[in-house]
Amino acid sequence: MEHNSTIDTNSLKFISCHKPSKLATGTAVQDYINTSYHNLVNHFGKPTIKTDGYKTSSEWHVEIEKSGTVHGVVTIYDYKQCKTYAGDHGFEPEQITEWHVGAKNHKLANLVINLIDNNWE
């Protein structure tokens, strides 16, 4: 899988995907993170996942790998905050500070939230 960036911690790799991860099917919002667009770009590169262009304007898929095996994917995206959905009341991606964190379970979502909150690198 092509990717924007890979962040290695002691035991995990966080791999930002260029293309939608096949593992993203069936994910749902598990939590939220308050961080800047620029912080997300610093961690995962520019968002490259094609969105619906209406309710979502920016999205990342981050695969989590341990010992060479991908254990799941976390999606990070804005939802109904962008100008394409909310018009004049909406925001440009660079202005958004609350992001949805999707996964198939809360544990996976928390791994990425902790990575961002604790600036693991």
Summary of the structure (lengths in Angstrom):
residues: 121
radius of gyration: 13.6
end to end distance: 21.4
largest distance: 46.7
contacts: 364
relative contact order: 0.24
helix: 28%
strand: 36%
